[in-house]
């Protein structure tokens, strides 16, 4: 995932010509990166669907103010960075896994004790043979 983000970051600042000689400026690419994961791929696709570039210009215009308001905030992240951070945050930590495992072991032990107590009191009988 880190390699993918590095590649996206690298390519997002390169000047890549698009259909019909159109090219994104650094600012336009940064605005798109604010709302889409891969601004170059999004722009290229947009220009194949709408060669006039009106849809691309509209998307950039729509998010320019939001980007301007957020780009200089400490800890600002592009859409790709926000998605990667959210994905990482969704994964349980080793401590969480250990705590969950301990909880399950405690519950299993309590269930076994309850079954053993029922058997000892004669309220539960076990019949049949265990299979190997």
C-alpha positions as CSV (number, residue, x, y, z in Angstrom):
1,X,0.0,0.0,0.0
2,X,2.9,2.4,0.8
3,X,4.4,1.8,-2.6
4,X,1.1,2.5,-4.3
5,X,0.8,5.8,-2.3
6,X,4.3,6.8,-3.2
7,X,3.6,6.1,-6.9
8,X,0.4,8.1,-6.8
9,X,2.2,10.9,-5.1
10,X,5.0,10.8,-7.6
11,X,2.7,10.8,-10.6
12,X,0.4,13.3,-9.2
13,X,3.0,16.0,-9.5
14,X,4.3,15.1,-12.9
15,X,3.0,17.0,-15.8
16,X,1.2,14.4,-17.9
17,X,-0.5,15.6,-21.2
18,X,-4.0,14.5,-21.7
19,X,-6.3,14.1,-24.6
20,X,-6.3,16.9,-27.2
21,X,-3.2,18.6,-25.6
22,X,-4.9,19.5,-22.3
23,X,-2.6,19.3,-19.3
24,X,-3.3,19.8,-15.6
25,X,-1.5,22.5,-13.7
26,X,0.0,21.6,-10.4
27,X,-2.8,23.4,-8.6
28,X,-5.5,21.6,-10.6
29,X,-3.9,18.3,-9.9
30,X,-3.7,19.2,-6.2
31,X,-7.4,20.1,-6.1
32,X,-8.3,16.8,-7.8
33,X,-6.1,14.9,-5.4
34,X,-8.2,16.5,-2.6
35,X,-11.3,14.6,-3.8
36,X,-10.1,11.7,-5.9
37,X,-7.6,8.9,-5.2
38,X,-5.7,9.2,-8.5
39,X,-6.1,12.7,-10.1
40,X,-4.3,11.8,-13.3
41,X,-6.4,8.7,-14.0
42,X,-9.6,10.6,-13.1
43,X,-8.7,13.5,-15.4
44,X,-7.7,11.2,-18.2
45,X,-11.0,9.3,-17.9
46,X,-13.0,12.5,-17.7
47,X,-11.4,13.8,-20.9
48,X,-12.2,10.5,-22.7
49,X,-15.9,10.9,-21.6
50,X,-16.0,14.6,-22.2
51,X,-13.3,15.8,-24.6
52,X,-14.3,19.4,-24.1
53,X,-12.9,19.3,-20.6
54,X,-16.1,21.0,-19.1
55,X,-16.7,18.2,-16.6
56,X,-13.0,18.3,-15.5
57,X,-13.1,22.1,-15.2
58,X,-16.4,21.9,-13.3
59,X,-15.0,19.3,-10.8
60,X,-12.0,21.5,-10.2
61,X,-14.1,24.6,-9.7
62,X,-16.5,22.8,-7.4
63,X,-13.7,21.7,-5.0
64,X,-11.3,24.7,-5.3
65,X,-12.7,26.6,-2.3
66,X,-12.7,23.5,-0.1
67,X,-9.1,22.7,-1.1
68,X,-8.0,26.3,-0.5
69,X,-9.6,26.2,3.0
70,X,-7.8,22.9,3.9
71,X,-4.5,22.7,2.1
72,X,-2.5,24.6,4.6
73,X,-4.0,23.0,7.7
74,X,-1.5,21.1,9.7
75,X,-1.9,17.4,9.0
76,X,-3.7,18.0,5.7
77,X,-4.1,14.8,3.7
78,X,-5.1,14.1,0.1
79,X,-8.0,11.7,-0.6
80,X,-5.5,8.9,-1.2
81,X,-3.8,9.6,2.1
82,X,-7.1,9.9,4.0
83,X,-8.3,6.6,2.5
84,X,-5.0,4.9,3.4
85,X,-5.1,6.2,7.0
86,X,-8.7,5.1,7.4
87,X,-7.8,1.6,6.1
88,X,-4.9,1.4,8.5
89,X,-7.1,2.6,11.4
90,X,-9.7,-0.1,10.6
91,X,-7.1,-2.9,11.2
92,X,-7.0,-4.1,14.7
93,X,-3.7,-3.6,16.6
94,X,-1.8,-6.5,18.2
95,X,-3.1,-5.4,21.6
96,X,-6.7,-5.5,20.4
97,X,-6.2,-9.0,19.0
98,X,-4.6,-10.2,22.2
99,X,-7.4,-8.7,24.3
100,X,-10.1,-10.3,22.1
101,X,-8.3,-13.6,22.3
102,X,-8.1,-13.4,26.1
103,X,-11.8,-12.5,26.3
104,X,-12.7,-15.6,24.2
105,X,-10.5,-17.9,26.3
106,X,-12.2,-16.6,29.5
107,X,-15.6,-17.1,28.0
108,X,-14.7,-20.6,26.9
109,X,-13.4,-21.5,30.4
110,X,-16.6,-20.1,32.0
111,X,-18.8,-22.2,29.6
112,X,-16.7,-25.3,30.4
113,X,-17.1,-24.7,34.1
114,X,-20.9,-24.2,33.8
115,X,-21.2,-27.5,31.8
116,X,-19.0,-29.3,34.3
117,X,-21.2,-28.0,37.2
118,X,-24.4,-29.2,35.5
119,X,-22.9,-32.6,34.9
120,X,-21.7,-32.8,38.6
121,X,-25.2,-31.9,39.8
122,X,-26.7,-34.5,37.5
123,X,-28.7,-31.9,35.5
124,X,-26.8,-32.7,32.4
125,X,-25.8,-36.1,31.1
126,X,-23.3,-36.9,28.4
127,X,-24.1,-39.9,26.2
128,X,-22.4,-41.4,23.3
129,X,-18.7,-41.9,22.5
130,X,-16.2,-39.3,21.3
131,X,-15.1,-39.8,17.8
132,X,-11.4,-39.9,17.0
